[in-house]
Amino acid sequence: MPDSKEGMNRMKNKRKEATLFLLILFLSLFLPGKLLTPKIMNDLDLSSGRNGVLPKVLSEPEDSIDLLIIGDSESYSSIDPRVLKKEYNIRTYAAGQAGATIGESCSMLGKILTRQKPAVILYETNSLFRAQPDPNNPGTVVTNTLEKIFPLLKYHSAWKSPFISKYRKTYMGFRIEKRIRPYKGGNYMAKGKSSKEDARINKNNIQSLKEIKALAEANGAKLIMYSAPSPRNYSYSRHMALTELAAREHIEYIDMNMHDNELKMNWKKDTRDRGDHLNIYGAKKATKFMGRYLSSTDYFSETKTYDLKTYDMKNRSVSEEKRKR
């Protein structure tokens, strides 16, 4: 009898130890994850980088954004909201995320549109060529479920944000970068420089694009696809693939890589990382190009009255005129 009682006590102790271990494991995954979520990090003024994008744009005054930019790092490196506000009176927020998939941009857009009603949504197209998980795949479903229960799995690197923010300056999401590292590769948009395989867009990404378009239309916004100047990411094959996709989905598309004469890009000075992203000098050129184009339309007609330079895309000429909007 004593032996059996001692055995039972040992079993009870082991169960208690196992329960305590599982409880500690749960709390160690759950509580830090809750602390590192974008909302908490933003409330503590600690968020930056990709985890800080959504809470920061949601903290803007309601209905204060005329032009919303989404996409990956090409988006927040190419359009400078300071230039659009000063020269065209267009209130802009660059809500791109580093390395974002188009599915992530779609998800974030849905949340932003609960507070903002932009007239135009600019989607930078580079992430259309980035693979994203199939949302219906069992593995993806399990991963998403676990990330909801244990946010630490998703935001495990958020602790770096306060340190990163010391070295990166931003304005309304736009990355202010003066560094110059030239691109020396020559004419990257020449026909035959890349393969059609390199320009393939998978069906999951196309479905996400359709969802972005539906969200824009449901909220009274005009969706425009655009490709930022980037020798590292674009080619003639990709231009053709994007042009065909935009036509098929009835979405306006602007490929800045095909307007080198108008932009007057200087790849010795206008890129911060050898042709991947623009620095502020290249972004100023891209922003003015986009500003001229947007101001030549009626997309902001209900809210603005100002002098501007309008850009005739057909004749490719610049003229001065006063437009009432």
C-alpha positions in Angstrom: 0.0 0.0 0.0 2.7 2.6 0.9 4.3 1.9 -2.5 1.1 2.5 -4.4 0.4 5.7 -2.5 3.9 6.9 -3.2 3.5 6.0 -6.9 0.2 7.9 -7.0 1.8 11.0 -5.4 4.6 10.9 -7.9 2.1 10.7 -10.8 0.2 13.7 -9.3 3.5 15.7 -9.0 4.4 14.9 -12.6 1.0 16.1 -13.8 1.4 19.3 -11.8 4.8 19.9 -13.2 3.6 19.2 -16.8 0.6 21.5 -16.3 2.9 24.2 -14.9 5.3 23.8 -17.8 2.5 24.1 -20.4 1.1 27.2 -18.6 4.5 28.9 -18.5 5.0 28.0 -22.2 1.6 29.4 -23.1 2.2 32.6 -21.2 5.7 33.0 -22.6 4.3 32.8 -26.2 1.0 34.7 -25.6 1.9 37.7 -23.4 5.0 38.9 -25.3 3.1 38.5 -28.5 0.3 40.7 -27.2 2.9 43.3 -26.1 4.6 43.3 -29.5 1.4 43.7 -31.7 1.4 46.8 -33.9 -1.3 48.6 -31.8 0.5 48.3 -28.5 3.9 49.2 -30.0 2.3 52.3 -31.6 0.6 53.3 -28.4 4.0 53.1 -26.7 5.5 55.0 -29.6 7.8 52.1 -30.3 6.6 50.9 -33.7 8.3 51.3 -37.0 9.1 49.3 -40.1 6.5 47.0 -41.5 4.8 46.3 -38.1 4.2 50.0 -37.6 2.6 50.8 -40.9 -1.0 49.9 -40.1 -1.3 51.5 -36.7 0.4 54.6 -37.9 -1.9 55.1 -40.8 -4.9 54.3 -38.7 -3.8 57.0 -36.2 -4.3 59.7 -38.9 -7.4 61.9 -38.6 -10.4 60.3 -40.1 -11.0 61.0 -43.8 -7.7 63.0 -44.1 -6.1 61.1 -47.0 -6.9 61.8 -50.7 -4.3 59.5 -52.2 -3.4 56.1 -50.6 -0.4 54.2 -51.8 0.0 50.5 -51.1 2.5 47.8 -52.1 5.9 46.7 -50.9 9.0 48.8 -50.4 9.0 50.1 -54.0 5.8 52.0 -53.0 7.1 53.9 -50.0 10.4 54.7 -51.7 8.9 56.2 -55.0 6.2 58.7 -54.1 6.9 61.6 -51.8 3.8 62.9 -50.0 5.6 66.2 -49.2 5.9 67.0 -52.9 2.3 66.1 -53.7 1.0 68.2 -50.8 3.1 71.2 -51.6 2.8 71.3 -55.4 -0.6 69.7 -56.0 -2.4 69.9 -52.6 -3.0 66.1 -52.6 -2.9 64.7 -49.1 -1.0 61.4 -49.5 0.0 58.5 -47.3 2.4 55.8 -48.4 1.2 52.7 -46.6 3.6 50.2 -48.2 5.2 47.4 -46.2 8.7 46.0 -46.7 8.5 42.7 -48.5 4.7 42.7 -48.6 2.7 40.2 -50.6 -0.3 41.6 -52.5 -2.5 39.6 -50.1 -1.0 41.5 -47.1 -1.6 44.8 -48.9 -5.2 43.8 -49.6 -5.8 42.9 -46.0 -4.3 46.2 -44.8 -6.3 48.2 -47.3 -9.6 46.8 -46.0 -8.7 48.0 -42.5 -7.5 51.4 -43.7 -10.8 52.0 -45.6 -12.7 51.8 -42.3 -11.3 55.2 -41.5 -10.2 56.7 -44.8 -12.0 57.4 -48.0 -9.3 58.3 -50.5 -10.2 59.4 -54.0 -7.4 57.3 -55.5 -5.6 54.2 -54.4 -2.2 53.6 -56.1 -1.0 50.0 -56.0 2.7 49.5 -56.8 3.0 46.3 -58.8 6.2 44.7 -57.8 4.5 42.4 -55.3 2.5 40.8 -58.1 5.6 38.9 -58.9 6.1 37.8 -55.3 4.7 34.4 -54.3 2.2 34.3 -51.5 0.7 31.3 -49.7 -2.6 29.8 -50.9 -5.2 31.0 -48.4 -7.1 27.7 -48.8 -4.0 25.6 -48.2 -4.4 23.6 -44.9 -0.9 24.6 -43.8 -1.7 28.3 -44.4 -5.0 28.0 -42.4 -3.1 26.4 -39.5 -0.4 29.0 -39.5 -2.9 31.9 -39.6 -4.8 30.3 -36.7 -1.7 29.9 -34.6 -0.6 33.5 -35.3 -4.0 34.7 -34.1 -3.7 32.8 -30.9 0.0 33.5 -30.4 0.8 36.9 -32.0 4.5 36.4 -31.0 4.8 34.0 -34.0 3.9 36.8 -36.4 5.5 39.8 -34.6 8.6 38.1 -33.1 11.0 40.7 -34.7 8.9 43.7 -33.6 11.3 44.3 -30.7 13.8 45.7 -33.3 11.5 48.6 -34.2 12.6 51.2 -31.7 16.2 50.7 -32.7 15.5 50.7 -36.5 13.5 54.0 -36.2 16.6 55.8 -34.9 18.2 55.3 -38.3 15.3 55.7 -40.7 13.4 58.9 -41.3 9.9 58.8 -42.7 7.1 61.2 -43.5 3.5 59.9 -44.0 5.0 56.5 -44.7 7.6 57.7 -47.2 11.2 56.7 -46.5 13.5 59.7 -46.6 16.7 58.4 -48.0 19.6 60.5 -49.3 22.1 57.7 -49.8 23.4 57.3 -53.4 24.5 53.9 -54.8 24.4 54.1 -58.6 23.0 51.6 -61.0 25.4 50.7 -63.9 23.5 48.1 -65.8 22.4 50.0 -68.9 19.0 49.8 -70.6 17.0 47.4 -68.4 13.8 47.8 -70.4 15.2 46.5 -73.7 13.2 43.8 -75.4 14.5 40.3 -74.8 16.4 41.1 -71.7 14.2 38.9 -69.5 12.1 35.8 -70.0 8.3 35.4 -69.9 8.8 33.0 -67.0 10.3 35.9 -65.0 7.1 37.8 -65.7 4.7 35.1 -64.7 1.9 36.3 -62.3 0.2 33.5 -60.3 -3.5 33.1 -59.9 -3.5 33.8 -56.1 -1.9 37.2 -56.8 -4.4 38.0 -59.5 -7.3 37.1 -57.2 -5.9 39.5 -54.5 -5.7 42.2 -57.2 -9.4 41.6 -58.0 -10.2 41.9 -54.3 -8.2 45.2 -54.0 -10.2 46.5 -57.0 -13.5 45.5 -55.4 -12.5 47.2 -52.1 -11.6 50.4 -54.0 -14.9 50.4 -55.9 -17.0 49.6 -52.9 -15.5 52.7 -51.2 -15.7 55.1 -54.1 -12.0 55.1 -54.9 -10.2 54.9 -58.2 -7.6 52.1 -58.3 -4.5 52.7 -60.4 -1.7 50.2 -60.8 1.8 51.8 -61.2 5.3 50.5 -61.5 8.0 52.6 -59.9 11.3 53.1 -61.8 13.4 50.2 -60.7 16.1 48.4 -62.9 16.3 45.6 -60.4 12.6 44.7 -60.5 11.3 45.6 -63.9 11.8 44.6 -67.5 10.0 44.7 -70.8 8.6 41.3 -70.2 7.1 42.4 -66.9 5.8 45.5 -68.6 3.9 43.5 -71.1 2.6 41.1 -68.5 1.3 43.9 -66.3 -0.2 45.8 -69.3 -2.1 42.7 -70.4 -3.3 42.0 -66.8 -4.5 45.6 -66.3 -6.4 45.6 -69.6 -8.0 42.3 -68.7 -9.1 43.5 -65.3 -10.0 47.0 -66.6 -7.6 48.8 -64.3 -5.6 51.9 -65.2 -1.9 51.2 -65.3 1.1 53.5 -65.4 4.6 52.1 -66.0 7.1 54.8 -65.1 9.9 52.5 -66.5 8.6 53.3 -70.0 8.8 57.0 -69.5 12.5 57.6 -69.1 12.6 60.7 -71.3 9.9 62.4 -69.2 11.3 61.5 -65.9 14.9 62.1 -66.8 16.2 59.5 -64.4 19.9 59.7 -63.6 20.8 56.2 -62.4 24.2 57.5 -61.2 22.4 59.6 -58.5 18.7 58.6 -58.2 18.9 55.2 -56.5 20.0 54.3 -53.0 20.9 50.6 -53.7 22.1 50.1 -57.2 18.7 50.3 -59.0 16.4 48.5 -56.5 14.8 51.5 -54.8 14.8 55.2 -55.4 16.3 57.8 -53.1 14.7 61.2 -52.5 16.2 62.6 -55.7 14.7 59.8 -57.8 11.5 59.9 -55.8 11.1 63.6 -56.5 11.1 63.0 -60.2 8.7 60.0 -60.0 6.4 62.0 -57.7 6.3 65.0 -60.0 5.5 62.7 -62.9 2.7 61.1 -61.0 1.5 64.5 -59.7 1.2 65.9 -63.2 -0.7 62.9 -64.4 -3.1 62.8 -61.4 -3.7 66.6 -61.6 -4.7 66.2 -65.3 -7.6 64.0 -64.3 -10.8 64.7 -62.4 -10.1 62.2 -59.6 -9.9 64.9 -57.0 -12.4 67.3 -58.5 -14.7 67.5 -55.4 -12.1 68.7 -53.0 -9.4 70.9 -54.6 -8.9 74.3 -56.3 -5.4 75.2 -57.3 -2.9 76.2 -60.0 -1.0 73.3 -61.4 1.0 71.9 -64.3 -1.1 69.4 -66.2 0.4 66.5 -68.1 -0.9 65.4 -71.5 -0.1 61.7 -71.5 -1.0 61.3 -75.2 1.0 64.2 -76.5 3.7 64.0 -73.7 3.8 67.7 -73.3 3.6 69.9 -70.3 1.4 73.0 -70.2 0.4 75.6 -67.6 -3.2 76.1 -66.8 -5.5 76.9 -63.9 -8.0 74.1 -63.1 -10.9 74.3 -60.8 -11.6 71.1 -59.0 
